[in-house]
């Protein structure tokens, strides 16, 4: 939508996401921290190309934003569904209400928009098992377990789809994100500024939208053809898409992946490989919507039904 307000794009580096969990595991490890820094560098560069910029801030979000936003501002963030993020939202909302700042959510991270699902708004009637979920949101993919529906089994060009997937937003034009005055944007944090170690996981796999789009283009140009046969190979760099880090970090939209996949199907033909990749994208949606429906129950030992589990064995069995 258009508005006459300046646009201030902020990334908050919240120290809580670099703490050690109650289980003794770092919430952000060295590889993920390095990937994050590279993603921020790429984002800032892309925004500057649009005559905009990125403002990095360190601190708790509920304290950072009230200091930045004057009365009458509108804060736009992605709608979250899991406990830690919702707790931050609640604290921030209380602080913003006190100074006359309004807040709008946008839905993100999933292939299907939440409003387009064939379920009630609170997802209370959404199936808790994947196959019924898949059959409800994507009837054209309905088939027996471990089977492939037509036309995927026939490997013919699939020029149309009945899946209700919203298109990606067009890229903003230069100057479409006017900056507020009197803001010192400064430099991005470096590895020395983060409260954790950083390390590159795999050479040639940096964070950022640019690297994500190159990977997507390279994969759809050829390796997609064998995805059905190789997708469970964890070591071969082209056995599967390996797009998860970019998707998780917000560098790449899952809908852009779907659009690239649809171009393959409409020009070279639908196949077992394009079906199983579509299947994988739907699985990703399923678990996000399950988190939206059930909240913290998905993390509990007893699961959604609060089952009492009698554990047996120990470290020896775990190693086996």
C-alpha positions as CSV (number, residue, x, y, z in Angstrom):
1,X,0.0,0.0,0.0
2,X,1.1,3.6,-0.4
3,X,1.5,6.1,2.3
4,X,3.1,9.5,2.9
5,X,5.1,8.5,5.9
6,X,8.9,7.9,5.8
7,X,9.9,4.3,6.1
8,X,12.4,3.2,8.7
9,X,13.7,-0.4,8.3
10,X,15.1,-1.8,11.5
11,X,16.8,-5.0,12.5
12,X,17.0,-5.6,16.2
13,X,19.8,-7.9,17.4
14,X,18.2,-9.2,20.6
15,X,20.6,-10.6,23.1
16,X,18.0,-13.2,24.2
17,X,18.6,-15.1,21.0
18,X,22.2,-15.6,21.7
19,X,21.7,-17.0,25.2
20,X,22.1,-20.6,26.2
21,X,18.9,-22.5,26.5
22,X,17.8,-24.3,29.7
23,X,19.1,-27.5,28.1
24,X,22.6,-26.1,27.7
25,X,22.4,-25.5,24.0
26,X,23.3,-22.1,22.5
27,X,20.2,-20.6,20.9
28,X,22.4,-19.2,18.1
29,X,25.5,-21.1,17.1
30,X,28.6,-20.0,15.2
31,X,27.4,-21.0,11.7
32,X,24.0,-19.4,12.2
33,X,25.5,-16.2,13.6
34,X,27.9,-15.8,10.6
35,X,25.0,-16.5,8.2
36,X,23.0,-13.7,9.9
37,X,25.8,-11.2,9.6
38,X,26.2,-11.9,5.9
39,X,22.4,-11.7,5.4
40,X,22.4,-8.2,7.0
41,X,25.2,-7.0,4.9
42,X,23.4,-8.1,1.7
43,X,20.1,-6.6,2.9
44,X,21.7,-3.2,3.7
45,X,23.4,-3.2,0.3
46,X,20.1,-4.0,-1.5
47,X,18.3,-1.3,0.4
48,X,20.9,1.3,-0.4
49,X,20.4,0.4,-4.1
50,X,16.8,1.4,-3.6
51,X,17.8,4.7,-2.0
52,X,16.9,3.4,1.4
53,X,18.9,1.9,4.3
54,X,18.8,-0.6,7.2
55,X,19.1,0.6,10.8
56,X,20.7,-2.0,13.1
57,X,20.0,-1.8,16.8
58,X,21.1,-4.0,19.7
59,X,18.9,-4.6,22.7
60,X,15.5,-5.9,23.6
61,X,12.9,-5.2,21.0
62,X,10.3,-3.9,23.5
63,X,12.9,-1.3,24.6
64,X,14.4,-0.4,21.2
65,X,11.3,0.4,19.2
66,X,9.6,2.8,21.7
67,X,12.8,4.9,21.6
68,X,12.7,5.1,17.8
69,X,9.1,5.6,17.1
70,X,7.4,8.9,17.7
71,X,3.6,9.3,18.4
72,X,1.6,8.6,15.3
73,X,4.0,6.0,13.9
74,X,2.8,2.7,12.5
75,X,5.0,-0.4,13.3
76,X,4.7,-3.3,10.7
77,X,6.1,-6.7,11.7
78,X,5.6,-10.3,10.7
79,X,2.9,-12.1,12.7
80,X,4.6,-14.7,15.0
81,X,3.1,-17.9,16.3
82,X,5.6,-19.4,18.9
83,X,6.0,-18.7,22.5
84,X,9.2,-16.7,22.8
85,X,8.3,-14.4,19.9
86,X,4.8,-13.8,21.2
87,X,6.1,-12.9,24.7
88,X,8.3,-10.2,23.1
89,X,5.3,-9.0,21.1
90,X,3.1,-8.7,24.2
91,X,5.8,-6.7,26.0
92,X,6.3,-4.4,23.0
93,X,2.6,-3.9,22.5
94,X,2.2,-2.6,26.1
95,X,5.0,-0.1,25.6
96,X,3.8,1.1,22.3
97,X,0.2,1.7,23.5
98,X,1.5,4.1,26.1
99,X,3.0,6.4,23.5
100,X,0.4,6.3,20.7
101,X,2.1,4.0,18.2
102,X,-0.2,1.6,16.3
103,X,0.9,-1.9,15.1
104,X,0.0,-3.9,12.0
105,X,0.9,-7.5,11.3
106,X,1.7,-9.1,8.0
107,X,1.7,-12.9,7.5
108,X,4.9,-14.5,6.2
109,X,7.1,-17.5,6.1
110,X,4.5,-19.9,4.6
111,X,3.5,-20.9,1.1
112,X,-0.2,-20.5,1.8
113,X,-1.5,-17.4,3.4
114,X,-3.3,-18.2,6.7
115,X,-6.4,-16.4,5.4
116,X,-6.5,-18.7,2.3
117,X,-6.7,-22.0,4.2
118,X,-9.9,-23.9,4.0
119,X,-10.2,-23.9,7.8
120,X,-11.6,-21.7,10.5
121,X,-9.6,-18.6,11.4
122,X,-8.2,-20.1,14.6
123,X,-7.3,-23.3,12.7
124,X,-9.3,-25.3,15.3
125,X,-10.6,-27.7,12.6
126,X,-7.3,-28.1,10.8
127,X,-6.2,-31.7,10.7
128,X,-3.4,-32.7,13.1
129,X,-2.0,-35.2,10.5
130,X,-0.2,-34.1,7.4
131,X,-2.0,-36.1,4.7
132,X,-5.5,-34.9,5.5
133,X,-4.0,-31.3,5.7
134,X,-2.4,-31.7,2.3
135,X,-5.5,-33.1,0.7
136,X,-7.6,-30.2,2.1
137,X,-5.3,-27.4,0.9
138,X,-4.1,-29.0,-2.3
139,X,-6.8,-31.4,-3.7
140,X,-5.0,-31.7,-7.0
141,X,-2.1,-33.4,-5.1
142,X,-4.4,-36.0,-3.5
143,X,-3.1,-39.5,-3.8
144,X,-2.3,-42.6,-1.8
145,X,0.6,-42.5,0.6
146,X,4.0,-42.6,-1.2
147,X,2.3,-42.4,-4.6
148,X,2.4,-39.7,-7.2
149,X,-0.7,-38.1,-8.7
150,X,-1.2,-37.4,-12.4
151,X,0.0,-35.4,-14.2
152,X,3.2,-35.8,-12.2
153,X,3.5,-39.5,-13.0
154,X,2.9,-38.7,-16.7
155,X,5.7,-36.1,-16.9
156,X,3.7,-33.7,-19.1
157,X,3.8,-29.9,-19.0
158,X,1.6,-28.5,-16.2
159,X,0.7,-25.0,-17.3
160,X,-1.9,-24.4,-14.6
161,X,-2.3,-25.1,-10.9
162,X,-5.3,-25.0,-8.6
163,X,-3.2,-24.2,-5.6
164,X,-4.3,-20.9,-4.1
165,X,-0.8,-19.4,-3.7
166,X,-0.6,-15.6,-3.6
167,X,2.1,-14.2,-5.9
168,X,5.2,-12.6,-4.6
169,X,5.1,-8.8,-4.1
170,X,6.9,-6.9,-6.8
171,X,10.3,-5.4,-5.8
172,X,9.9,-1.8,-4.6
173,X,11.0,0.9,-7.0
174,X,14.0,3.2,-6.3
175,X,12.8,5.9,-3.9
176,X,9.7,4.1,-2.9
177,X,10.9,3.8,0.7
178,X,11.7,7.4,1.7
179,X,14.0,7.6,4.7
180,X,13.1,9.7,7.8
181,X,15.3,12.7,8.5
182,X,17.9,13.0,11.3
183,X,18.6,9.3,11.5
184,X,22.2,8.1,11.7
185,X,22.2,4.6,10.2
186,X,25.8,3.7,11.0
187,X,27.5,0.4,10.3
188,X,26.3,-3.1,10.7
189,X,27.7,-5.2,13.6
190,X,30.6,-7.4,13.0
191,X,31.5,-10.8,14.4
192,X,33.3,-9.0,17.3
193,X,30.0,-7.3,18.2
194,X,28.0,-10.5,18.7
195,X,27.9,-12.3,22.0
196,X,28.8,-15.6,20.4
197,X,31.4,-17.1,18.0
198,X,31.0,-17.0,14.3
199,X,32.1,-19.5,11.6
200,X,31.4,-20.1,8.0
201,X,29.6,-23.5,7.6
202,X,30.3,-24.3,3.9
203,X,32.4,-22.2,1.5
204,X,30.3,-20.6,-1.2
205,X,27.1,-20.7,0.8
206,X,26.9,-17.2,2.3
207,X,23.8,-15.5,3.8
208,X,21.7,-13.0,1.9
209,X,19.1,-12.7,-0.8
210,X,21.7,-12.6,-3.6
211,X,23.2,-16.0,-2.7
212,X,19.7,-17.5,-2.2
213,X,18.5,-16.4,-5.6
214,X,21.7,-17.8,-7.3
215,X,21.2,-21.1,-5.5
216,X,17.6,-21.3,-6.5
217,X,18.4,-20.6,-10.2
218,X,21.3,-23.1,-10.2
219,X,19.1,-25.8,-8.7
220,X,16.1,-25.3,-10.9
221,X,18.4,-25.3,-14.0
222,X,19.2,-29.0,-13.6
223,X,19.5,-30.8,-10.2
224,X,15.7,-30.5,-9.7
225,X,15.4,-33.3,-12.3
226,X,16.7,-35.9,-9.8
227,X,15.3,-34.6,-6.6
228,X,12.9,-37.6,-6.2
229,X,15.8,-40.0,-6.2
230,X,18.4,-38.0,-4.3
231,X,16.5,-35.8,-1.8
232,X,17.5,-37.9,1.2
233,X,21.2,-37.6,0.5
234,X,22.4,-35.1,3.1
235,X,26.0,-34.7,1.8
236,X,25.8,-34.1,-1.9
237,X,25.3,-30.3,-2.3
238,X,22.9,-30.8,-5.2
239,X,21.0,-33.8,-3.9
240,X,18.3,-31.5,-2.5
241,X,17.6,-27.8,-2.6
242,X,19.6,-26.9,0.5
243,X,17.5,-23.7,0.6
244,X,16.4,-24.1,4.3
245,X,18.9,-21.6,5.8
246,X,17.8,-18.8,3.4
247,X,14.1,-19.6,3.9
248,X,14.5,-19.7,7.7
249,X,16.4,-16.4,7.8
250,X,14.0,-14.5,5.6
251,X,16.4,-14.1,2.7
252,X,14.2,-16.0,0.3
253,X,10.4,-16.3,0.1
254,X,9.0,-19.8,-0.1
255,X,6.6,-18.4,-2.7
256,X,9.5,-17.5,-4.9
257,X,10.6,-21.1,-4.7
258,X,7.1,-22.2,-5.7
259,X,7.1,-19.8,-8.6
260,X,10.4,-21.1,-9.9
261,X,9.1,-24.7,-9.5
262,X,6.0,-23.8,-11.5
263,X,8.2,-22.4,-14.3
264,X,9.9,-25.8,-14.5
265,X,6.6,-27.6,-14.6
266,X,5.1,-25.4,-17.3
267,X,8.1,-25.5,-19.6
268,X,9.9,-28.8,-19.0
269,X,7.0,-30.8,-17.5
270,X,5.8,-31.9,-14.1
271,X,7.5,-34.9,-12.6
272,X,8.0,-37.0,-9.5
273,X,10.7,-34.6,-8.5
274,X,8.6,-31.4,-8.8
275,X,5.8,-33.2,-6.9
276,X,8.1,-34.2,-4.0
277,X,9.5,-30.7,-3.8
278,X,6.0,-29.3,-3.7
279,X,5.2,-31.9,-1.1
280,X,8.2,-30.7,1.0
281,X,7.0,-27.1,0.9
282,X,3.6,-28.2,2.1
283,X,5.2,-30.1,5.0
284,X,7.0,-26.9,6.0
285,X,3.6,-25.1,6.0
286,X,2.0,-27.8,8.0
287,X,4.3,-27.5,10.9
288,X,4.1,-23.7,10.9
289,X,0.3,-23.9,11.1
290,X,0.5,-26.6,13.7
291,X,2.5,-24.2,15.9
292,X,-0.1,-21.5,15.2
293,X,-2.9,-23.9,16.3
294,X,-1.3,-25.6,19.3
295,X,1.2,-23.1,20.6
296,X,3.8,-24.5,23.0
297,X,2.2,-27.9,23.1
298,X,4.3,-28.8,20.1
299,X,7.4,-28.6,22.3
300,X,6.1,-30.6,25.3
301,X,7.4,-34.0,26.1
302,X,3.9,-35.4,26.0
303,X,3.0,-33.8,22.7
304,X,-0.3,-32.5,21.6
305,X,-2.3,-35.0,23.6
306,X,-0.2,-34.7,26.8
307,X,0.7,-38.3,26.8
308,X,2.6,-39.7,29.7
309,X,5.7,-41.4,28.3
310,X,7.7,-44.0,30.2
311,X,11.3,-43.6,28.9
312,X,13.7,-46.6,29.0
313,X,17.4,-46.9,28.4
314,X,20.1,-44.2,28.6
315,X,23.1,-42.8,26.9
316,X,24.2,-46.1,25.4
317,X,20.8,-46.6,23.7
318,X,20.8,-43.0,22.5
319,X,24.2,-43.5,20.8
320,X,22.9,-46.6,19.1
